[in-house]
Amino acid sequence: MSFPIEPGAGEVDERGLFLVQAPDIRARVLPLFGFDPRRSDDRPVGHGTTFRIDPWSRCLTAFHVLEDLFEVDEAGTGAALRPGLRLAALEVEGTGFGLIGLRADAWRPLAGSYAFCGVEAPPFQTPRLRNLTELVVLRIRPATQSSEGTPYWPLDLRRWRPVRGERVLALGFPNLDEEGREERPISQYLYGSFGEITDVEPADGARGRPWPVIRVAAEWPGGMSGGPVFNETGNLIGVVSSGIAGGTGTATFFSGWNMADRILGSIDPNNPGRFLCHGVFDDAGELVHATQDAEQARRFAETRGLTDHAVVSVDPHREGWMRVNGR
């Protein structure tokens, strides 16, 4: 394997960015916008990037991309979208040139979210959320359903170890829809950026930002935050976290601690491209049903008089399965 895309000669601009128009890549990376449904004439506000991580419509982004859109919920223990706000991804299928009209279903609403976050409640102050992992899972269903599910990239949660001097590739939407007049068409150009790792910062629970970080000699403008980061073997190993003026980008990488395993619990952490599902077996020990829904697996077994079920690791695009010990 290698990087999912390489720029052609002369395609890299003065910022070190190159335009990505490949439909198979654009189907996996989406720009995120926020808006107030009570003010339909207002322009949606661009927030950052998200990308698809499984065939069941789950996506991943950086927590700080959405941090200002959430507040402590009424129970005081978790996060909820602020009143009057909605979050949506813009899904534009295929490749268009010039101005193109958006389909009615191009705006894909947020169908769910999941993250580990803390709640800080200083005396005499409003409780606020604390970013603990820089990762948040979103569920964004595609406009067009496929029998193979949504396109996605396999994640390497444990195997990769960053090395100084190694090249990585980030994808995202720099300066998402920031420039121009209020009445201009919405702009959402996907770019790629290569850079070399200059520093590796391990996870440290004593830091205000405890997640593991790689620093990269690359300019990753705002809007790219939340985008995918790939290593030289083409595996997706992290998420764009920030860019610093002067040409330093940062990303949180999955293998630096176990929090990615916990947040992305349905992804097999040892085998990129495979997922942990609830499997049901026939009397011959053959897998006859696999699903991410434990209750659905139970009902399937019960209606067919089957009693052998266990957690299995499967690749939706390949035959074969593995029982997962201890699950």
Buried (B, 14 or more C-beta within 10 A) or exposed (E): EEBBBEBEEEEBEEBBBBEBEEEEBBBBBBBBBBBBEEEEEEEBBBBBBBBBBBBBBBBBBBBBBBBEBBBBBEEEEBBBBEEEBBBBBBBBEEEEEEEEEEEEEBBBEBEEBBBBBEBEEEEEEEBBBEBBBBBBBBBBBBEEEEEEBBBBBBBBBBBBEBEEEBBBBBBBBBBBBEEEEEEEEBBBBBBBBBBEBBEBBEBEEEEEBBBBBBBBBBBBBBBBBBBBBBBBEBBBBBBBBBBEEEBBBBBBBBBBBEBBBEBBEEBBBBBBBBBBBBBBBEEEEEBBBBBBEEEEBBEBBEEEEBEBBBBBBBBBEEEEBBEBEEE
